[in-house]
Amino acid sequence: MNNLFTLRNIALAASLMTFSFASLATGTTNWDFRTSGGNSYGSGSNTSSYGNTLSFNSADTDLTITAWADTNEQNGPDTIQNATAAQNGYGLLNYNRNNDGHYVDNRGDTDMLLFTFDDLVRITGVNIGYYSTDSDISIAAFDTLPTLQGQTWASVASNASFSTSFANIGSGWSSFTSATADVDAQYWIVGAYNSSFGQSGAGGFGSNNDYLKIAGISTIAGASPKPPTSDVAEPSSLAILASFGLFAAWRRRKSA
């Protein structure tokens, strides 16, 4: 009886180990991009530092942010150039080459921010620290680092693994959980409403220019882990195998 009790305890521990590993994959990180005062330009020193980066880190992954806008004037659709990524007490800003204000906006040119993570994440929400006029927002996910310089937003969107837009989200936190379910990527674009990235729901898009300051985003790290590349079994597989092995050992002991 004692041996059976011990075997059952070990099997229970194996099951709890499986649950523990699964739980670790569901933790949410709330990123805060606001500064305590003044403007910050990351690795650049002023608003002429086009192509600079802002760097952040969490317990799960590191993040770099760059700014982009379709400011290369030409016949037909404007093409994308790098811009200056900045932050202030309300959140992230985009100073593009047409110097159209300290927002992420779509007045004339459409400003977007590229979020590059070290690992797969799912963006589940956004925090708007401040907006003016309107608050429509677009997001897109990419399986590989997207080429932006010299492209149009339509060509960039055509290579996205996922994209959509949300109308009139207002200030504070908005959840994307249902829209981004099962979407994990290292590379995400977030910015003012951009018709190239589609729409979620109906109405309210494009009626006014959108001026946003992005105070934060929420992410889930490794929400859908990729299959292991080695021959090492996943935790759930190990637990199942352990359970079967323990049961077989108990049967042999009982028969003896």
VMD Tcl script that draws the C-alpha trace (Angstrom):
set ca {
  {0.00 0.00 0.00}
  {2.82 2.41 0.87}
  {4.48 1.72 -2.46}
  {1.22 2.38 -4.31}
  {0.75 5.61 -2.35}
  {4.28 6.72 -3.30}
  {3.72 5.93 -6.96}
  {0.48 7.90 -6.99}
  {2.21 10.89 -5.38}
  {4.95 10.83 -8.01}
  {2.35 10.67 -10.78}
  {0.52 13.62 -9.23}
  {3.76 15.59 -9.05}
  {4.39 14.88 -12.74}
  {0.93 16.20 -13.60}
  {1.49 19.33 -11.51}
  {4.81 19.85 -13.28}
  {2.93 19.84 -16.60}
  {0.43 22.38 -15.25}
  {3.27 24.53 -13.95}
  {5.00 24.67 -17.34}
  {1.70 25.55 -19.02}
  {1.04 28.29 -16.49}
  {4.43 29.87 -17.08}
  {3.46 30.41 -20.71}
  {0.39 32.49 -19.87}
  {1.93 35.34 -17.83}
  {1.13 38.85 -19.09}
  {3.69 41.65 -19.34}
  {2.42 45.23 -19.29}
  {5.04 47.41 -20.99}
  {5.22 51.08 -19.92}
  {6.68 53.48 -22.49}
  {6.13 56.73 -20.59}
  {8.98 58.87 -19.27}
  {9.00 60.77 -15.99}
  {9.56 64.10 -17.75}
  {10.71 65.63 -21.02}
  {11.29 63.77 -24.27}
  {13.57 60.78 -24.77}
  {14.95 59.62 -28.12}
  {16.59 56.32 -27.20}
  {19.89 55.83 -29.01}
  {19.42 59.09 -30.92}
  {20.03 62.51 -29.42}
  {17.44 64.72 -31.17}
  {14.60 64.76 -33.68}
  {17.02 64.50 -36.63}
  {18.13 61.03 -35.50}
  {16.11 59.13 -38.08}
  {16.43 55.39 -37.65}
  {17.17 55.48 -33.92}
  {15.92 52.79 -31.55}
  {14.22 52.70 -28.16}
  {15.14 49.68 -26.03}
  {13.16 47.97 -23.27}
  {13.31 44.65 -21.43}
  {11.16 42.43 -19.24}
  {11.66 39.16 -17.42}
  {10.56 37.31 -20.56}
  {12.09 39.14 -23.53}
  {13.85 42.26 -24.81}
  {12.20 44.79 -27.10}
  {13.44 47.44 -29.54}
  {11.19 50.01 -31.21}
  {11.82 51.95 -34.42}
  {9.65 54.57 -36.16}
  {8.51 54.65 -39.80}
  {6.29 56.78 -42.04}
  {5.40 57.04 -45.74}
  {7.21 60.35 -46.27}
  {9.09 59.73 -49.52}
  {6.99 61.89 -51.87}
  {6.57 60.53 -55.39}
  {3.96 59.97 -58.08}
  {1.51 57.40 -56.76}
  {1.63 56.05 -53.19}
  {4.34 57.53 -51.00}
  {7.04 55.08 -49.90}
  {8.26 54.43 -46.38}
  {11.29 56.04 -44.72}
  {12.64 55.64 -41.22}
  {11.71 58.28 -38.68}
  {12.60 59.19 -35.09}
  {11.15 57.09 -32.28}
  {10.65 59.13 -29.12}
  {8.76 58.99 -25.83}
  {7.42 61.45 -23.28}
  {5.17 61.39 -20.26}
  {2.21 60.21 -22.37}
  {4.01 57.46 -24.28}
  {5.60 56.74 -27.66}
  {5.86 59.37 -30.40}
  {6.92 59.39 -34.06}
  {8.79 62.38 -35.52}
  {8.75 61.71 -39.26}
  {10.70 63.49 -42.00}
  {7.86 65.92 -42.68}
  {7.96 66.95 -39.00}
  {4.19 66.64 -38.61}
  {3.96 66.75 -34.83}
  {4.74 64.78 -31.71}
  {2.22 61.97 -32.11}
  {1.85 58.68 -33.88}
  {-0.64 60.02 -36.44}
  {-1.99 59.72 -39.96}
  {-2.32 63.34 -40.97}
  {-0.91 63.40 -44.50}
  {1.65 60.68 -43.74}
  {0.89 57.53 -41.76}
  {3.15 56.92 -38.75}
  {3.80 53.38 -37.57}
  {6.11 51.81 -34.95}
  {7.95 48.52 -35.45}
  {8.20 46.39 -32.28}
  {10.99 43.80 -32.48}
  {11.04 41.22 -29.66}
  {13.74 38.66 -28.90}
  {11.08 35.95 -28.62}
  {7.61 35.14 -29.85}
  {4.92 37.21 -28.14}
  {1.24 37.89 -28.56}
  {0.07 41.50 -28.24}
  {-3.14 41.37 -26.22}
  {-3.79 45.06 -25.60}
  {-2.65 48.66 -25.95}
  {-2.66 51.61 -23.56}
  {-3.28 55.01 -25.18}
  {-1.76 57.68 -22.95}
  {-3.31 60.53 -24.93}
  {-5.13 61.07 -28.20}
  {-6.50 64.00 -30.15}
  {-9.36 64.20 -32.68}
  {-9.74 60.43 -33.15}
  {-8.27 57.17 -31.82}
  {-8.31 54.51 -34.55}
  {-5.33 52.16 -34.47}
  {-3.83 49.44 -36.71}
  {-1.67 46.43 -35.81}
  {0.09 43.72 -37.81}
  {2.24 40.67 -37.05}
  {5.09 39.24 -39.16}
  {6.83 35.87 -39.16}
  {10.08 37.46 -40.36}
  {11.54 40.96 -40.01}
  {9.59 43.05 -42.53}
  {11.39 45.24 -45.06}
  {10.00 48.77 -44.64}
  {12.43 51.23 -46.22}
  {11.28 52.12 -49.74}
  {8.11 50.01 -49.54}
  {4.46 51.07 -49.51}
  {2.22 50.24 -46.57}
  {0.12 48.08 -48.90}
  {3.12 45.95 -49.86}
  {4.16 45.63 -46.20}
  {0.65 44.57 -45.20}
  {0.59 41.92 -47.93}
  {3.46 40.13 -46.16}
  {1.87 40.21 -42.70}
  {0.78 36.96 -41.06}
  {-1.99 38.94 -39.34}
  {-3.32 42.49 -39.51}
  {-6.38 44.46 -38.45}
  {-7.55 47.87 -37.19}
  {-9.71 49.04 -34.30}
  {-11.91 52.15 -34.31}
  {-12.31 54.72 -31.57}
  {-10.48 52.89 -28.80}
  {-10.07 56.03 -26.67}
  {-7.63 56.60 -23.83}
  {-6.45 53.91 -21.42}
  {-6.20 50.16 -21.93}
  {-7.99 48.37 -24.78}
  {-7.99 44.59 -25.12}
  {-7.05 42.81 -28.36}
  {-7.25 39.35 -26.78}
  {-10.03 37.95 -28.97}
  {-8.66 39.49 -32.18}
  {-5.08 38.27 -31.69}
  {-5.91 34.80 -30.36}
  {-3.28 32.31 -31.55}
  {-1.17 35.06 -33.18}
  {2.43 34.85 -31.96}
  {5.27 36.76 -33.62}
  {8.60 38.44 -32.96}
  {7.77 41.40 -35.18}
  {4.74 43.66 -34.76}
  {3.72 46.98 -36.31}
  {1.45 49.29 -34.30}
  {0.35 52.76 -35.33}
  {-2.36 55.18 -36.36}
  {-5.16 53.75 -38.49}
  {-3.84 52.53 -41.82}
  {-6.41 51.21 -44.31}
  {-3.82 48.81 -45.77}
  {-4.07 46.70 -42.60}
  {-7.83 46.09 -42.73}
  {-10.54 46.63 -40.14}
  {-12.06 44.90 -37.15}
  {-15.74 45.70 -36.72}
  {-17.66 48.38 -38.59}
  {-17.77 52.15 -38.77}
  {-15.71 55.02 -37.46}
  {-12.60 54.52 -39.58}
  {-11.06 57.38 -41.52}
  {-13.63 60.00 -40.51}
  {-10.95 62.07 -38.75}
  {-7.18 62.08 -38.49}
  {-5.88 59.97 -35.60}
  {-3.30 61.41 -33.20}
  {-2.03 58.88 -30.66}
  {0.53 58.59 -27.89}
  {1.08 54.94 -27.00}
  {1.68 54.58 -23.26}
  {2.08 50.80 -23.29}
  {1.19 47.41 -24.67}
  {0.41 44.09 -23.01}
  {1.99 40.87 -24.26}
  {1.95 37.17 -23.51}
  {5.34 35.54 -23.99}
  {5.46 32.20 -25.73}
  {1.68 31.82 -25.81}
  {1.94 29.09 -28.45}
  {5.45 27.64 -28.20}
  {6.90 26.14 -31.36}
  {7.66 22.38 -31.36}
  {11.10 21.63 -29.87}
  {13.91 21.26 -32.40}
  {15.70 18.58 -30.35}
  {14.64 15.07 -29.40}
  {13.90 16.14 -25.83}
  {10.26 15.49 -24.96}
  {8.04 18.41 -23.94}
  {7.05 18.60 -20.23}
  {3.53 17.28 -20.90}
  {4.94 14.31 -22.81}
  {7.37 13.58 -20.00}
  {4.56 13.60 -17.47}
  {2.43 11.24 -19.54}
  {5.34 8.87 -20.10}
  {6.18 8.99 -16.40}
  {2.59 8.15 -15.49}
  {2.54 5.13 -17.82}
  {5.92 3.97 -16.53}
  {4.79 4.22 -12.93}
  {1.60 2.31 -13.69}
  {3.57 -0.45 -15.42}
  {5.96 -0.69 -12.47}
  {3.04 -0.96 -10.06}
  {1.47 -3.75 -12.13}
  {4.74 -5.69 -12.17}
  {5.13 -5.27 -8.40}
  {1.56 -6.39 -7.81}
  {2.00 -9.48 -10.02}
  {5.17 -10.42 -8.17}
}
mol new
graphics top color blue
foreach p $ca { graphics top sphere $p radius 0.5 }
foreach p [lrange $ca 0 end-1] q [lrange $ca 1 end] { graphics top cylinder $p $q radius 0.2 }
display resetview
